[in-house]
Amino acid sequence: FTLSISSRNFCTFPIASFSFSHFAFIPSNFVFSSAFSFCINLTDITLPNGVTSIGDNAFYFCYNLTDITIPNSVTSIENGAFNDCPRLVIKTYKGSVAEKYGKEKNIPVILLDVIKGDINGDGKINNKDWNRMYEYINETVQVSDEELEYGDINGDGKVNNKDWNRMY
């Protein structure tokens, strides 16, 4: 079913017990402070292009929130927007406010406009990328920050055997 935001406290106790998991409609250009606080059943959310701001504690204690897709239109994310969201991964675009926020807050970030695994940036994943990552993991070469970013396939902030194994 479709949910809509009718007040500032969209999903606080006792509403948090509703059994919804995906939300893809925000009828505004901003997500109010505490709008989704305590939505423990929320697992993923896609913010539409045009949303410009995410308020403080907007997703506070959304304990099961595993991913949020944030468009480039978001220019402001308040400091505590994702407090106590331990499973969260931010999906966004390279150079965006959301990418910067995720990195500052140690929230894993997956870049939607980057081909993960394409270490050499040629637009495809092939043996050249696989070999380069293998050499890096075995400490026989150094790679640039950009190569590390592309090599972090699982979005955990590290390039290791888990990423290498996911290439094939």
ABEGO torsion letter per residue (X at the ends): XBBBBABABABBOAAAABBBABBABBABABBBBGAABGBAABABBBBBBGBABBBBGAABGBAABABBBBBAABABBBAAAABGBAABBBBBBBGBAAAAAAAAAGBBBBBAABBBGBAAGAGBBBAAAAAAAAAAAAGABBBBAAAAAAABAAGAGBBBAAAAAAAX
